[in-house]
Amino acid sequence: MSTATMSPPTSSSVASIVIITEKAVGEMNRVLTEKKLPESTVLRIGVAGGGCSGFSYSLGFDDKCDEMNDVVTNQHGMRVAVDRKSAMFLEGTVIDFYDGIERRGFTFENPNAKKSCGCGSSFSV
């Protein structure tokens, strides 16, 4: 019988946790430039309790990351940090940017979500 333990994700495996499309990174870079944030800024992605379905997505900029508590990678030239607690809820999530007539914003395609709210900003597992 094997007693293998599961180790936390490493920096090189964050791409398998969260995938950010080039279009989404383009929009994030536009915001970074508009707000004149420093080059050391990272995109922080996470999950918080709340929202109409139980959990809500968190997406924002941070001036620091902790390599011990965050899974950090570079996607399309942007540094991305996912805290290790959120990583288990976000595994395989694709973040894109939608710019249509009826709405505009970031979308989350999360294969772990059993149910999502109508606006797509909260989910349950």
Secondary structure as UniProt FT lines:
FT   HELIX           11..13
FT   HELIX           14..17
FT   STRAND          18..20
FT   HELIX           22..35
FT   TURN            39..40
FT   STRAND          42..49
FT   TURN            52..53
FT   STRAND          55..62
FT   TURN            67..69
FT   STRAND          70..75
FT   TURN            76..77
FT   STRAND          78..83
FT   HELIX           84..90
FT   TURN            91..92
FT   STRAND          93..99
FT   STRAND          104..109
FT   TURN            111..112
FT   STRAND          115..116
FT   TURN            118..119
FT   STRAND          122..124
//
